[in-house]
Amino acid sequence: MKKTGKYVPDYVLLGVIGGLLLVGIIMVYSSSYVWAEYKFGDSFYYVKRQLLFAGAGVIAMFFIMRFPYSLWKKYAKHILLLCFVLLLLVLIPGIGMVRGGAQSWIGVGAFSVQPSEFMKLGLIIFLSAFLAANQKYITSFKKGFSPTVLLVFTAFGLIMLQPDLGTGMVLVLTCMMLIFVAGARYSHFIGLGLIGLAGFVFLIASAPYRISRITAFLNPWEDPLGDGFQIIQSLYAIGPGGLMGLGLGESLQKYFYLPEPQTDFIFAILGEELGFIGGTAVIGLFLLLFWRGIKISLDAPDLFGRFLALGIVSMLVIQTMINISVVIGLIPVTGITLPFLSYGGSSLTLTLCSVGILLNISMYSKI
């Protein structure tokens, strides 16, 4: 693969990632020190681990950034196979770890990894390679559309066995975006949408806790101390923040009202402490990330690079939209992290690795 532009990364994107990481580390500490002191006797417990994850992720990001992205195409099948093996391993009792009712982690020493996070990136890499090589068949239901959709929903099914609906939704929506942009027929998507709607209703109806989340979303005040507790406390955090916020470190909801605020609901604490202006600034950084990612995709020198860049930026933006929508009460609770900001090892590290690939693609962008 020949270089078609200046062999330097997108510095605007690098700056955005640096800004989001800095905000994330500050907010992880601010949102977690009360709970960390109570649970571990160390107010810096979560932020120290987050710094470790961020450091490892940044090193991995710069390391991956130096590898030509075409190498991922060469090993796409091997990567996908490894991801499927990990998804199967996590379901085996004694290997998979249960947290919050989901068997989604594999313990590695003092840390744990979440295979579904690997699958998101692995499937994006494989689909990008497949669609680049077989784009002419994507309009064919038999040769193009059905094999890709079957693969996506196989991965989704394994993730739902954990169960982890939030991660599964991000994976499916990201992959559908790639298949749509590749040129799939509208009629195929309409048929898939009807089947998907029926399947979604079945998934909700088959698990009482999902029904509870839907009813809590529609009327959280019906059960304010039960299923509606999280969303009510989240809104209690965002509401008093007003325009300027209560001030960094001044959140009241982190004092055992909002459960583990350093993870899925960290944006609520950010809104409480930094207000509308702070929340808007963070959303602005994500919009800037989206713009640079789309530009990198459009300027990539080949189809694989375009699909790969689009898949990565779509994954990050979709996950961001879902997380913030949950926090402000637009959709039911799904249980996914906010990229770059939420506490979490696998999520943060894999996100930075994904950005490393995106930065490498930017090095080959057309002039």
C-alpha positions as MATLAB code, in Angstrom:
seq = 'MKKTGKYVPDYVLLGVIGGLLLVGIIMVYSSSYVWAEYKFGDSFYYVKRQLLFAGAGVIAMFFIMRFPYSLWKKYAKHILLLCFVLLLLVLIPGIGMVRGGAQSWIGVGAFSVQPSEFMKLGLIIFLSAFLAANQKYITSFKKGFSPTVLLVFTAFGLIMLQPDLGTGMVLVLTCMMLIFVAGARYSHFIGLGLIGLAGFVFLIASAPYRISRITAFLNPWEDPLGDGFQIIQSLYAIGPGGLMGLGLGESLQKYFYLPEPQTDFIFAILGEELGFIGGTAVIGLFLLLFWRGIKISLDAPDLFGRFLALGIVSMLVIQTMINISVVIGLIPVTGITLPFLSYGGSSLTLTLCSVGILLNISMYSKI';
ca = [
       0.000    0.000    0.000;
       1.538    3.282   -1.120;
       1.285    6.441    0.887;
      -0.942    8.999   -0.859;
      -0.527   11.840    1.607;
       1.697   13.102    4.400;
       2.655   10.241    6.715;
       1.453   12.024    9.855;
      -1.618   11.328   11.979;
      -4.646   13.574   12.279;
      -3.479   15.948   15.012;
      -6.977   17.368   15.519;
      -8.234   13.871   16.326;
      -5.272   13.318   18.638;
      -6.110   16.531   20.452;
      -9.764   15.513   20.823;
      -8.774   12.121   22.268;
      -6.376   13.805   24.686;
      -9.084   16.216   25.803;
     -11.659   13.467   26.359;
      -9.147   11.340   28.290;
      -8.229   14.259   30.529;
     -11.880   15.037   31.258;
     -12.502   11.343   31.868;
      -9.703   10.967   34.420;
     -10.807   14.098   36.287;
     -14.437   12.980   36.345;
     -13.624    9.388   37.346;
     -11.879   10.742   40.426;
     -14.523   13.358   41.176;
     -17.405   10.897   40.799;
     -15.791    7.929   42.576;
     -13.743    9.129   45.547;
     -16.646    8.932   48.007;
     -17.572    5.378   47.022;
     -13.895    4.336   46.756;
     -13.153    5.602   50.267;
     -16.180    3.782   51.660;
     -15.577    0.486   49.840;
     -11.779    0.256   49.692;
     -10.526    2.827   52.202;
      -8.709    4.587   49.368;
     -10.340    7.569   47.672;
      -7.905    7.203   44.746;
      -8.714    3.519   44.116;
     -10.673    3.981   40.882;
      -8.685    6.853   39.434;
      -5.371    5.015   39.963;
      -6.693    2.035   38.018;
      -8.152    4.311   35.369;
      -4.755    5.986   34.959;
      -3.214    2.546   34.534;
      -5.801    1.581   31.905;
      -5.420    4.925   30.143;
      -1.623    4.642   30.147;
      -1.707    1.126   28.722;
      -4.322    2.200   26.184;
      -2.354    5.247   25.033;
       0.808    3.149   24.633;
      -1.192    0.590   22.636;
      -2.762    3.388   20.573;
       0.606    4.826   19.527;
       1.995    1.334   18.924;
      -0.932    0.349   16.711;
      -0.812    3.717   14.963;
       2.591    2.773   13.503;
       1.295   -0.428   11.841;
      -0.166   -0.093    8.312;
      -3.894   -0.686    8.613;
      -3.731   -3.130    5.685;
      -2.289   -5.709    8.117;
      -5.664   -5.925    9.867;
      -7.214   -7.021    6.578;
      -4.684   -9.842    6.268;
      -5.508  -11.241    9.713;
      -9.225  -10.362    9.812;
     -10.382  -14.008    9.872;
      -7.963  -14.954   12.653;
      -9.025  -11.956   14.751;
     -12.711  -12.794   14.334;
     -12.132  -16.455   15.236;
     -10.272  -15.443   18.403;
     -13.138  -13.104   19.349;
     -15.674  -15.913   18.959;
     -13.514  -18.219   21.091;
     -13.389  -15.587   23.842;
     -17.158  -15.118   23.670;
     -17.616  -18.857   24.138;
     -15.073  -19.048   26.969;
     -16.832  -16.335   28.964;
     -19.972  -18.500   29.064;
     -18.159  -21.417   30.722;
     -18.716  -21.538   34.504;
     -15.441  -21.051   36.352;
     -13.948  -19.025   33.509;
     -16.564  -16.326   33.043;
     -17.057  -13.873   35.907;
     -20.506  -12.610   36.921;
     -20.946   -8.906   37.678;
     -24.224   -7.096   37.981;
     -26.108  -10.186   36.843;
     -24.121  -10.580   33.603;
     -21.441  -13.193   32.923;
     -19.394  -10.915   30.676;
     -15.829  -10.955   32.039;
     -12.833  -13.279   32.088;
     -10.453  -12.817   35.013;
      -6.795  -12.237   34.223;
      -4.845  -11.941   37.473;
      -6.059   -8.920   39.407;
      -7.830   -7.582   36.321;
     -10.569   -8.756   33.996;
     -11.337   -8.434   30.294;
     -14.686   -8.197   28.554;
     -14.705  -10.316   25.351;
     -17.717   -8.496   23.914;
     -15.555   -5.360   23.655;
     -13.047   -7.302   21.552;
     -15.862   -8.635   19.374;
     -17.043   -5.126   18.476;
     -13.660   -4.241   16.990;
     -13.009   -7.725   15.583;
     -16.300   -7.780   13.701;
     -15.731   -4.279   12.316;
     -12.340   -5.368   10.967;
     -13.745   -8.552    9.402;
     -16.804   -6.877    7.873;
     -14.641   -4.090    6.450;
     -12.413   -6.661    4.748;
     -15.380   -8.728    3.536;
     -17.341   -5.762    2.191;
     -14.271   -4.295    0.481;
     -13.686   -7.582   -1.351;
     -17.351   -8.415   -2.036;
     -19.135   -5.083   -2.343;
     -20.519   -6.073   -5.749;
     -22.463   -8.885   -4.067;
     -24.008   -6.824   -1.255;
     -27.185   -6.203   -3.285;
     -27.645   -9.976   -3.547;
     -29.559  -11.404   -0.598;
     -27.953  -14.842   -0.950;
     -24.333  -13.913   -1.721;
     -23.863  -10.683    0.174;
     -26.588   -9.532    2.546;
     -27.591  -12.745    4.324;
     -24.037  -14.027    5.101;
     -23.050  -10.718    6.722;
     -26.286  -10.397    8.689;
     -26.075  -14.021    9.854;
     -22.539  -13.414   11.133;
     -23.558  -10.248   12.965;
     -26.520  -11.881   14.680;
     -24.478  -14.935   15.636;
     -22.142  -12.634   17.542;
     -25.158  -10.763   18.948;
     -26.699  -14.040   20.116;
     -23.554  -15.045   22.019;
     -23.413  -11.612   23.667;
     -27.080  -11.915   24.663;
     -26.342  -15.234   26.398;
     -24.257  -13.290   28.944;
     -26.633  -11.208   28.763;
     -25.432   -7.762   27.610;
     -28.087   -5.983   25.560;
     -26.272   -2.620   25.535;
     -23.074   -3.940   23.945;
     -25.128   -6.104   21.577;
     -27.083   -3.057   20.406;
     -23.888   -1.102   19.696;
     -22.455   -4.036   17.745;
     -25.589   -4.575   15.627;
     -26.176   -0.884   14.867;
     -22.527   -0.361   13.897;
     -22.484   -3.372   11.585;
     -25.828   -2.415   10.014;
     -24.350    1.022    9.292;
     -21.448   -0.607    7.432;
     -23.728   -2.927    5.454;
     -26.033   -0.036    4.556;
     -23.192    2.202    3.364;
     -21.788   -0.717    1.340;
     -24.938   -0.523   -0.792;
     -27.403   -3.096    0.551;
     -30.950   -2.894   -0.813;
     -33.576   -0.935    1.121;
     -36.017   -3.836    0.732;
     -33.593   -6.162    2.525;
     -33.297   -3.697    5.401;
     -37.078   -3.308    5.655;
     -37.492   -7.085    5.929;
     -34.653   -7.310    8.437;
     -36.165   -4.434   10.412;
     -39.499   -6.231   10.763;
     -37.779   -9.430   11.895;
     -35.541   -7.433   14.227;
     -38.542   -5.654   15.766;
     -40.217   -8.982   16.467;
     -36.978  -10.328   17.940;
     -36.519   -7.232   20.079;
     -40.033   -7.593   21.491;
     -39.306  -11.259   22.235;
     -36.035  -10.379   24.019;
     -37.842   -7.864   26.196;
     -40.757  -10.186   26.927;
     -38.465  -13.124   27.749;
     -36.676  -11.318   30.590;
     -38.690   -9.722   33.421;
     -35.894   -7.255   34.251;
     -36.031   -5.851   30.711;
     -39.787   -5.326   31.016;
     -39.109   -3.564   34.316;
     -36.602   -1.273   32.586;
     -39.164   -0.350   29.937;
     -41.890    0.411   32.495;
     -39.364    2.334   34.622;
     -38.414    4.369   31.548;
     -42.068    5.198   30.795;
     -42.827    6.116   34.412;
     -39.843    5.965   36.774;
     -41.929    7.471   39.619;
     -44.078    4.338   39.729;
     -41.202    2.555   41.497;
     -38.839    5.339   42.695;
     -36.885    3.088   45.073;
     -36.654    0.152   42.672;
     -36.433    0.045   38.880;
     -36.896    3.795   38.505;
     -34.192    4.664   41.038;
     -31.235    5.097   38.674;
     -32.929    7.311   36.136;
     -34.546    9.469   38.846;
     -31.215    9.987   40.601;
     -29.575   10.726   37.261;
     -32.114   13.444   36.533;
     -31.681   14.765   40.081;
     -27.991   15.144   39.266;
     -28.406   16.873   35.910;
     -31.251   19.201   36.957;
     -29.471   21.141   39.758;
     -26.387   21.545   37.564;
     -28.049   24.384   35.693;
     -25.931   26.454   33.345;
     -22.607   26.518   35.200;
     -22.874   23.496   37.503;
     -22.325   23.159   41.233;
     -18.559   23.153   40.774;
     -15.992   20.390   40.235;
     -16.127   17.938   43.144;
     -19.367   19.418   44.529;
     -21.800   16.722   43.354;
     -24.347   15.541   45.914;
     -25.600   12.516   43.983;
     -22.261   10.689   44.285;
     -22.870   10.457   48.044;
     -24.502    7.008   47.686;
     -27.558    8.227   45.766;
     -26.536    7.367   42.211;
     -25.117    3.792   42.212;
     -21.446    3.580   41.093;
     -21.511    6.955   39.315;
     -18.034    6.465   37.826;
     -19.302    4.007   35.195;
     -22.481    4.207   33.096;
     -23.831    7.419   34.686;
     -20.640    9.478   34.806;
     -22.198   12.032   32.430;
     -24.862   12.741   35.069;
     -22.172   13.702   37.603;
     -20.427   15.759   34.932;
     -23.677   17.611   34.248;
     -24.234   18.209   37.969;
     -20.729   19.569   38.577;
     -19.959   21.334   35.294;
     -23.485   22.209   34.217;
     -24.954   22.681   30.764;
     -21.785   24.380   29.538;
     -19.551   21.512   30.632;
     -21.881   18.873   29.192;
     -22.142   20.760   25.906;
     -18.360   21.073   25.692;
     -17.957   17.300   26.087;
     -20.647   16.631   23.479;
     -18.815   19.109   21.236;
     -15.631   17.047   21.559;
     -17.546   13.926   20.519;
     -19.004   15.790   17.526;
     -15.496   16.863   16.553;
     -14.359   13.242   16.844;
     -17.248   12.213   14.569;
     -16.343   14.862   11.982;
     -12.668   13.914   11.895;
     -13.526   10.214   11.720;
     -15.886   10.728    8.777;
     -13.273   12.872    7.029;
     -10.654   10.163    7.521;
     -13.076    7.603    6.098;
     -13.856    9.709    3.036;
     -10.159   10.437    2.397;
      -8.916    6.848    2.853;
      -7.146    5.512   -0.248;
      -9.057    2.208   -0.507;
     -12.401    0.619    0.308;
     -11.075   -1.343    3.278;
      -9.734    1.828    4.890;
     -13.008    3.659    4.270;
     -15.144    0.908    5.772;
     -12.775    0.392    8.694;
     -12.649    4.098    9.607;
     -16.422    4.420    9.247;
     -16.985    1.341   11.422;
     -14.734    2.595   14.223;
     -16.156    6.110   14.339;
     -19.731    4.766   14.072;
     -19.114    2.422   17.011;
     -17.848    5.284   19.191;
     -20.617    7.714   18.231;
     -23.434    5.157   18.584;
     -22.175    4.132   22.022;
     -21.909    7.793   23.052;
     -25.428    8.569   21.848;
     -26.918    5.585   23.680;
     -25.096    6.345   26.941;
     -26.045   10.036   27.033;
     -29.619    9.260   25.960;
     -29.947    6.870   28.903;
     -28.521    9.410   31.347;
     -30.950   12.158   30.310;
     -33.923    9.783   30.200;
     -34.521    9.527   26.444;
     -34.225    5.711   26.300;
     -34.365    2.871   28.860;
     -31.272    1.903   30.850;
     -28.961   -0.314   28.757;
     -25.783   -0.509   30.815;
     -23.003    0.681   28.483;
     -20.108    3.002   29.203;
     -19.373    6.461   27.830;
     -16.251    6.169   25.613;
     -13.064    7.720   27.079;
     -14.883    8.976   30.203;
     -16.395    6.032   32.077;
     -14.316    3.876   34.401;
     -13.480    0.513   32.855;
     -10.392   -1.333   31.695;
     -11.498   -3.355   28.656;
     -13.711   -0.596   27.290;
     -11.109    2.179   27.587;
      -8.179    0.102   26.324;
     -10.071   -1.290   23.323;
     -11.422    2.160   22.514;
      -7.900    3.588   22.404;
      -6.695    0.655   20.295;
      -9.537    1.366   17.862;
      -8.509    5.019   17.687;
      -4.937    3.876   16.984;
      -6.190    2.151   13.834;
      -8.172    5.257   12.880;
      -5.090    7.429   13.297;
      -3.064    5.102   11.101;
      -5.695    5.341    8.357;
      -5.426    9.125    8.601;
      -1.708    8.850    7.802;
      -2.589    7.427    4.376;
      -5.330    9.935    3.616;
      -5.418   11.457    0.185;
      -4.025   14.974   -0.276;
];
